[in-house]
């Protein structure tokens, strides 16, 4: 599984990364976590408002800091697929 944090490094982007790492730890999921800070790469995902979180290349959240529980729910759904 690949988890990508899309953002320029603002406090909200850092919080999104913290929440994603916590969710992965809580669920015991091994994942490659990548931070993408290049605005052109972020736009390639179709993201216009950061922070954003993508799982396996698909944007799941954009423009807000998702709660740990929200990220866990999406991760669990990805595990089932």
PLY file of the C-alpha trace (Angstrom):
ply
format ascii 1.0
element vertex 81
property float x
property float y
property float z
element edge 80
property int vertex1
property int vertex2
end_header
0.00 0.00 0.00
1.19 3.50 -0.82
0.12 6.54 1.18
0.94 9.97 -0.20
0.72 13.22 1.72
0.23 16.11 -0.70
1.15 19.52 0.63
3.75 22.22 0.75
4.74 21.65 4.37
2.25 23.89 6.15
1.07 22.99 9.69
-2.12 21.37 8.30
-0.03 19.23 5.95
2.18 18.12 8.83
-0.89 17.26 10.92
-2.30 15.21 8.03
0.97 13.27 7.90
0.90 12.69 11.68
-2.71 11.46 11.51
-1.93 9.13 8.60
1.06 7.64 10.40
-1.01 7.18 13.56
-3.80 5.47 11.60
-1.33 3.09 9.94
0.22 2.27 13.32
-3.17 1.73 14.97
-4.20 -0.72 12.26
-0.80 -2.41 11.99
-0.63 -1.71 8.27
2.71 -1.57 6.51
2.76 1.15 3.86
5.16 3.25 1.86
4.55 6.82 3.01
5.61 9.55 0.62
5.45 13.32 1.09
4.86 15.25 -2.11
5.64 18.94 -1.78
6.13 19.91 -5.43
3.13 21.99 -6.49
3.21 20.61 -10.04
3.08 17.02 -8.80
0.26 17.94 -6.43
-1.69 19.47 -9.32
-1.11 16.30 -11.36
-3.34 14.57 -8.80
-6.05 17.14 -9.56
-5.63 18.66 -6.10
-6.17 22.40 -5.93
-6.41 22.76 -2.13
-3.97 21.19 0.30
-3.52 19.26 2.43
-4.52 16.15 0.58
-4.07 12.45 1.19
-3.86 9.81 -1.53
-3.92 6.07 -1.04
-2.60 3.90 -3.85
-2.62 6.93 -6.14
-6.25 7.90 -5.52
-6.99 11.12 -3.61
-9.16 10.36 -0.59
-9.13 13.72 1.21
-8.41 17.23 -0.01
-8.61 20.66 1.56
-8.92 19.47 5.15
-7.06 17.60 7.84
-8.72 14.19 8.05
-9.13 12.74 11.53
-7.26 9.56 12.43
-10.58 7.63 12.49
-11.47 8.86 8.99
-8.12 7.72 7.63
-8.45 4.37 9.40
-11.82 3.80 7.76
-10.43 4.45 4.28
-7.39 2.27 4.96
-9.59 -0.60 6.10
-11.67 -0.30 2.93
-8.48 -0.39 0.83
-7.32 -3.51 2.65
-10.56 -5.30 1.68
-10.16 -4.49 -2.02
0 1
1 2
2 3
3 4
4 5
5 6
6 7
7 8
8 9
9 10
10 11
11 12
12 13
13 14
14 15
15 16
16 17
17 18
18 19
19 20
20 21
21 22
22 23
23 24
24 25
25 26
26 27
27 28
28 29
29 30
30 31
31 32
32 33
33 34
34 35
35 36
36 37
37 38
38 39
39 40
40 41
41 42
42 43
43 44
44 45
45 46
46 47
47 48
48 49
49 50
50 51
51 52
52 53
53 54
54 55
55 56
56 57
57 58
58 59
59 60
60 61
61 62
62 63
63 64
64 65
65 66
66 67
67 68
68 69
69 70
70 71
71 72
72 73
73 74
74 75
75 76
76 77
77 78
78 79
79 80
